[in-house]
Amino acid sequence: MAKKRSRDLSGEWVENTVRANVDRVVLRLARDEAFAGARIGGARFDLDTGKVVFHPA
């Protein structure tokens, strides 16, 4: 789980957990045969700013 993996990282726990979850979902989609050949990227919607932040591939 993302929250367990990010528990001991330095920095803000919530931000680290969100990033870990995005990475986890991207990996799951990339392994799914239904998305074979698709380019998959991670992003999140920031509630404070109203902007979408894309994560590096």
C-alpha positions, 0 to 999 in steps of 0.5 A, a space after each residue: 500500500 502507498 501509505 505504508 511505503 511512504 511512511 518512512 520517507 522524508 518530506 510531507 507524508 500526504 504528498 509522498 503517499 499520493 505520489 506513491 499511489 500514482 506510481 502504483 496505479 501507473 504500474 498496474 495499468 502498464 501491466 494490464 493487457 487491455 492497455 498494451 501499446 498504450 502510453 501511460 502517465 501519472 497525474 493528480 488533481 491538486 485540490 488547493 490549486 485546482 491544477 493537474 500535476 503530471 508525474 514524471 514517467 
